[in-house]
């Protein structure tokens, strides 16, 4: 049984930083490209960042977060991370991880507000 458990969300002030994590179990983690999505109230879920399953693959980012967010992975800890910096109120959303094979984490709320 595949499990993706998202953690690390919370309330942060504009301009602040936050790192969220998604440890995975029940799958051969290193085989999968991993992605972070987010969904703000009243909006559709959108892709934030994706990291491939090979060392040579370059991460992809949405235009909204490029230069501010960094996706990374640790294939020993079976965990994908999203480091978020220079956070803006429009980054407020529930953040989800996925392995692209239909498995999703439960989401974590990130709220950017003063």
MDAnalysis code that builds the backbone (N, CA, C; Angstrom):
import MDAnalysis as mda
import numpy as np

u = mda.Universe.empty(342, n_residues=114, atom_resindex=np.repeat(np.arange(114), 3), trajectory=True)
u.add_TopologyAttr("name", ["N", "CA", "C"] * 114)
u.add_TopologyAttr("resid", np.arange(1, 115))
u.add_TopologyAttr("resname", ["UNK", "UNK", "UNK", "UNK", "UNK", "UNK", "UNK", "UNK", "UNK", "UNK", "UNK", "UNK", "UNK", "UNK", "UNK", "UNK", "UNK", "UNK", "UNK", "UNK", "UNK", "UNK", "UNK", "UNK", "UNK", "UNK", "UNK", "UNK", "UNK", "UNK", "UNK", "UNK", "UNK", "UNK", "UNK", "UNK", "UNK", "UNK", "UNK", "UNK", "UNK", "UNK", "UNK", "UNK", "UNK", "UNK", "UNK", "UNK", "UNK", "UNK", "UNK", "UNK", "UNK", "UNK", "UNK", "UNK", "UNK", "UNK", "UNK", "UNK", "UNK", "UNK", "UNK", "UNK", "UNK", "UNK", "UNK", "UNK", "UNK", "UNK", "UNK", "UNK", "UNK", "UNK", "UNK", "UNK", "UNK", "UNK", "UNK", "UNK", "UNK", "UNK", "UNK", "UNK", "UNK", "UNK", "UNK", "UNK", "UNK", "UNK", "UNK", "UNK", "UNK", "UNK", "UNK", "UNK", "UNK", "UNK", "UNK", "UNK", "UNK", "UNK", "UNK", "UNK", "UNK", "UNK", "UNK", "UNK", "UNK", "UNK", "UNK", "UNK", "UNK", "UNK"])
u.atoms.positions = np.array([
    [0.842, -1.184, 0.000],
    [0.000, 0.000, 0.000],
    [0.885, 1.245, 0.000],
    [0.658, 2.088, -0.988],
    [1.455, 3.309, -1.109],
    [0.935, 4.352, -0.117],
    [1.881, 4.967, 0.594],
    [1.517, 6.063, 1.492],
    [2.440, 7.243, 1.247],
    [1.818, 8.402, 1.073],
    [2.547, 9.668, 0.959],
    [2.004, 10.558, 2.066],
    [2.874, 10.980, 2.971],
    [2.434, 11.739, 4.142],
    [3.071, 13.113, 4.103],
    [2.264, 14.123, 3.861],
    [2.779, 15.484, 3.736],
    [2.839, 16.154, 5.109],
    [3.931, 16.848, 5.356],
    [4.053, 17.563, 6.626],
    [4.855, 18.840, 6.437],
    [4.758, 19.732, 7.418],
    [5.582, 20.922, 7.439],
    [4.883, 22.210, 7.088],
    [3.585, 22.155, 6.819],
    [2.873, 23.379, 6.504],
    [2.678, 24.256, 7.730],
    [2.067, 25.415, 7.515],
    [1.808, 26.305, 8.633],
    [1.581, 27.727, 8.167],
    [1.630, 28.622, 9.140],
    [1.434, 30.056, 8.896],
    [2.788, 30.742, 8.836],
    [3.003, 31.532, 7.812],
    [4.269, 32.248, 7.660],
    [3.981, 33.644, 7.130],
    [4.817, 34.585, 7.511],
    [4.631, 35.954, 7.047],
    [5.122, 36.118, 5.614],
    [4.587, 37.081, 4.902],
    [5.098, 37.362, 3.548],
    [6.606, 37.601, 3.581],
    [7.285, 37.016, 2.599],
    [8.735, 37.099, 2.552],
    [9.437, 36.001, 3.308],
    [8.692, 35.216, 4.038],
    [9.267, 34.147, 4.843],
    [9.528, 32.881, 4.045],
    [10.012, 31.867, 4.765],
    [10.359, 30.601, 4.146],
    [9.710, 29.451, 4.899],
    [9.553, 28.357, 4.186],
    [8.967, 27.157, 4.768],
    [9.423, 25.970, 3.943],
    [9.629, 24.844, 4.606],
    [9.939, 23.612, 3.887],
    [8.904, 22.567, 4.240],
    [8.334, 21.974, 3.205],
    [7.394, 20.880, 3.405],
    [8.013, 19.593, 2.888],
    [7.584, 18.488, 3.496],
    [8.179, 17.187, 3.204],
    [7.103, 16.176, 2.857],
    [7.514, 15.169, 2.131],
    [6.592, 14.099, 1.755],
    [7.346, 12.775, 1.753],
    [7.438, 12.125, 2.916],
    [8.027, 10.788, 2.939],
    [7.068, 9.777, 2.336],
    [7.620, 8.842, 1.588],
    [6.808, 7.859, 0.881],
    [7.145, 6.452, 1.355],
    [6.161, 5.586, 1.313],
    [6.381, 4.184, 1.642],
    [5.490, 3.331, 0.754],
    [5.867, 2.054, 0.643],
    [5.065, 1.138, -0.141],
    [5.292, 1.208, -1.638],
    [6.375, 1.829, -2.044],
    [6.689, 1.923, -3.470],
    [8.201, 1.994, -3.642],
    [8.651, 1.700, -4.851],
    [10.070, 1.865, -5.182],
    [10.283, 3.329, -5.521],
    [10.532, 4.086, -4.487],
    [10.514, 5.554, -4.581],
    [11.408, 6.077, -5.695],
    [12.599, 5.532, -5.818],
    [13.566, 6.070, -6.783],
    [13.113, 5.887, -8.225],
    [12.128, 5.037, -8.475],
    [11.647, 4.819, -9.837],
    [10.749, 5.958, -10.317],
    [10.188, 6.712, -9.379],
    [9.124, 7.645, -9.720],
    [9.606, 9.094, -9.771],
    [9.140, 9.801, -10.801],
    [9.198, 11.249, -10.741],
    [8.192, 11.699, -9.687],
    [8.538, 12.720, -8.946],
    [7.662, 13.208, -7.883],
    [7.301, 14.660, -8.145],
    [6.100, 15.016, -7.755],
    [5.612, 16.371, -8.014],
    [4.911, 16.951, -6.789],
    [4.924, 18.266, -6.732],
    [4.129, 19.014, -5.770],
    [3.059, 19.788, -6.539],
    [1.841, 19.715, -6.026],
    [0.725, 20.494, -6.536],
    [0.193, 21.354, -5.395],
    [-0.610, 22.334, -5.757],
    [-1.290, 23.109, -4.727],
    [-2.682, 23.476, -5.216],
    [-3.550, 23.717, -4.248],
    [-4.909, 24.121, -4.568],
    [-5.347, 25.210, -3.593],
    [-5.604, 26.371, -4.161],
    [-6.099, 27.496, -3.366],
    [-7.627, 27.463, -3.354],
    [-8.252, 28.092, -2.374],
    [-9.714, 28.092, -2.300],
    [-10.338, 28.635, -3.574],
    [-11.284, 27.881, -4.117],
    [-11.993, 28.321, -5.304],
    [-11.228, 28.168, -6.601],
    [-10.054, 27.553, -6.515],
    [-9.233, 27.377, -7.721],
    [-8.952, 25.908, -7.970],
    [-8.540, 25.602, -9.194],
    [-8.184, 24.235, -9.539],
    [-6.796, 23.897, -8.988],
    [-6.584, 22.620, -8.792],
    [-5.261, 22.159, -8.365],
    [-4.267, 22.419, -9.487],
    [-3.097, 22.932, -9.148],
    [-2.103, 23.278, -10.151],
    [-0.751, 22.685, -9.802],
    [0.000, 22.368, -10.835],
    [1.348, 21.841, -10.658],
    [2.269, 22.961, -10.199],
    [3.053, 22.684, -9.177],
    [4.017, 23.648, -8.657],
    [5.427, 23.286, -9.093],
    [5.805, 22.035, -8.901],
    [7.171, 21.614, -9.213],
    [7.206, 20.103, -9.425],
    [8.160, 19.673, -10.230],
    [8.320, 18.257, -10.529],
    [9.804, 17.942, -10.581],
    [10.153, 16.778, -10.046],
    [11.536, 16.338, -10.111],
    [11.565, 14.929, -10.665],
    [12.433, 14.687, -11.627],
    [12.494, 13.386, -12.282],
    [13.122, 12.319, -11.405],
    [13.195, 11.123, -11.958],
    [13.704, 9.991, -11.195],
    [15.145, 9.651, -11.534],
    [15.808, 10.524, -12.257],
    [17.221, 10.304, -12.546],
    [18.015, 11.523, -12.105],
    [19.278, 11.293, -11.825],
    [20.130, 12.400, -11.371],
    [20.288, 13.464, -12.443],
    [20.147, 13.061, -13.704],
    [20.373, 14.002, -14.795],
    [19.152, 14.859, -15.081],
    [18.000, 14.482, -14.530],
    [16.798, 15.237, -14.853],
    [16.765, 16.559, -14.102],
    [16.361, 17.602, -14.797],
    [16.295, 18.924, -14.206],
    [14.884, 19.161, -13.682],
    [14.752, 19.709, -12.502],
    [13.422, 19.997, -11.985],
    [12.684, 21.013, -12.853],
    [11.377, 20.900, -12.865],
    [10.531, 21.866, -13.547],
    [9.695, 22.614, -12.527],
    [9.450, 23.883, -12.813],
    [8.671, 24.724, -11.908],
    [7.619, 25.512, -12.688],
    [6.532, 25.813, -12.018],
    [5.568, 26.713, -12.626],
    [6.157, 28.115, -12.640],
    [5.646, 28.926, -13.535],
    [6.148, 30.294, -13.651],
    [5.925, 31.072, -12.356],
    [4.885, 30.711, -11.638],
    [4.534, 31.458, -10.427],
    [5.545, 31.274, -9.300],
    [6.273, 30.149, -9.316],
    [7.173, 29.865, -8.192],
    [8.636, 29.771, -8.604],
    [8.910, 29.794, -9.891],
    [10.284, 29.643, -10.361],
    [11.175, 30.722, -9.766],
    [12.312, 30.281, -9.262],
    [13.232, 31.215, -8.630],
    [13.003, 31.390, -7.144],
    [11.872, 30.908, -6.648],
    [11.562, 31.043, -5.219],
    [11.447, 29.689, -4.520],
    [10.974, 28.687, -5.245],
    [10.781, 27.349, -4.673],
    [11.834, 26.401, -5.234],
    [12.207, 25.432, -4.423],
    [13.153, 24.404, -4.850],
    [12.624, 23.036, -4.447],
    [12.489, 22.152, -5.426],
    [12.098, 20.784, -5.150],
    [13.353, 19.926, -5.095],
    [13.370, 18.993, -4.163],
    [14.507, 18.080, -4.060],
    [14.002, 16.743, -3.543],
    [14.871, 15.738, -3.633],
    [14.486, 14.419, -3.190],
    [15.660, 13.713, -2.541],
    [15.354, 12.832, -1.621],
    [16.347, 11.996, -0.961],
    [15.890, 10.550, -1.153],
    [16.565, 9.837, -2.049],
    [16.144, 8.475, -2.366],
    [16.532, 7.464, -1.287],
    [17.320, 7.886, -0.318],
    [17.622, 7.016, 0.828],
    [16.492, 7.122, 1.854],
    [16.037, 8.346, 2.076],
    [14.936, 8.574, 3.010],
    [13.558, 8.457, 2.354],
    [13.547, 8.206, 1.035],
    [12.276, 8.096, 0.286],
    [11.394, 9.317, 0.513],
    [12.003, 10.474, 0.391],
    [11.290, 11.714, 0.716],
    [11.524, 12.763, -0.365],
    [10.468, 13.482, -0.691],
    [10.570, 14.631, -1.583],
    [10.261, 15.881, -0.752],
    [10.979, 16.947, -1.048],
    [10.862, 18.187, -0.296],
    [10.484, 19.341, -1.221],
    [9.894, 20.351, -0.625],
    [9.668, 21.602, -1.335],
    [10.096, 22.731, -0.411],
    [11.201, 23.368, -0.767],
    [11.682, 24.520, -0.016],
    [11.084, 25.763, -0.650],
    [10.365, 26.523, 0.149],
    [9.673, 27.706, -0.352],
    [10.265, 28.943, 0.305],
    [10.694, 29.884, -0.506],
    [11.253, 31.139, 0.001],
    [10.504, 32.313, -0.619],
    [10.741, 33.487, -0.072],
    [10.092, 34.713, -0.560],
    [8.597, 34.490, -0.754],
    [7.983, 33.898, 0.240],
    [6.576, 33.532, 0.123],
    [5.679, 34.754, 0.014],
    [4.622, 34.588, -0.780],
    [3.659, 35.651, -1.038],
    [2.273, 35.198, -0.591],
    [1.385, 36.109, -0.310],
    [0.022, 35.708, 0.068],
    [-0.635, 34.815, -0.979],
    [-0.308, 35.017, -2.230],
    [-0.904, 34.191, -3.292],
    [-0.360, 32.769, -3.311],
    [0.628, 32.468, -2.494],
    [1.106, 31.094, -2.344],
    [0.244, 30.309, -1.355],
    [-0.679, 30.983, -0.706],
    [-1.569, 30.309, 0.243],
    [-2.398, 29.249, -0.466],
    [-2.302, 28.023, 0.019],
    [-2.986, 26.896, -0.613],
    [-2.740, 25.647, 0.215],
    [-3.446, 24.585, -0.147],
    [-3.123, 23.258, 0.354],
    [-2.147, 22.639, -0.640],
    [-1.045, 22.145, -0.136],
    [0.004, 21.572, -0.963],
    [-0.023, 20.045, -0.876],
    [0.060, 19.409, -2.046],
    [-0.004, 17.965, -2.152],
    [1.229, 17.434, -2.872],
    [1.648, 16.241, -2.509],
    [2.675, 15.553, -3.286],
    [2.018, 14.378, -4.009],
    [2.645, 13.979, -5.115],
    [2.154, 12.845, -5.880],
    [3.298, 12.175, -6.601],
    [3.125, 10.866, -6.828],
    [4.129, 10.116, -7.574],
    [3.762, 9.997, -9.055],
    [2.676, 10.659, -9.456],
    [2.290, 10.633, -10.846],
    [1.625, 9.331, -11.288],
    [1.395, 8.449, -10.323],
    [0.773, 7.162, -10.635],
    [-0.566, 7.019, -9.922],
    [-1.141, 8.152, -9.580],
    [-2.449, 8.141, -8.940],
    [-2.414, 8.181, -7.435],
    [-1.222, 8.203, -6.847],
    [-1.100, 8.268, -5.386],
    [-0.811, 9.699, -4.956],
    [-1.553, 10.157, -3.959],
    [-1.450, 11.527, -3.476],
    [-1.279, 11.540, -1.956],
    [-0.518, 12.508, -1.504],
    [-0.482, 12.766, -0.075],
    [-1.749, 13.485, 0.346],
    [-1.943, 13.595, 1.661],
    [-3.201, 14.145, 2.160],
    [-3.248, 15.670, 2.104],
    [-2.124, 16.294, 1.835],
    [-2.090, 17.742, 1.740],
    [-1.734, 18.413, 3.049],
    [-1.102, 19.562, 2.928],
    [-0.782, 20.370, 4.095],
    [-1.085, 21.833, 3.780],
    [-1.676, 22.530, 4.736],
    [-2.058, 23.915, 4.525],
    [-0.853, 24.822, 4.705],
    [-0.636, 25.675, 3.725],
    [0.358, 26.734, 3.821],
    [-0.378, 28.058, 3.716],
    [-0.241, 28.880, 4.740],
    [-0.904, 30.174, 4.768],
    [0.145, 31.267, 4.899],
    [0.127, 32.184, 3.955],
    [1.071, 33.303, 3.962],
    [0.278, 34.572, 4.272],
    [0.515, 35.098, 5.446],
    [-0.263, 36.243, 5.897],
    [0.472, 36.962, 7.012],
    [0.279, 38.256, 7.067],
    [0.858, 39.040, 8.148],
    [-0.145, 39.196, 9.290],
])
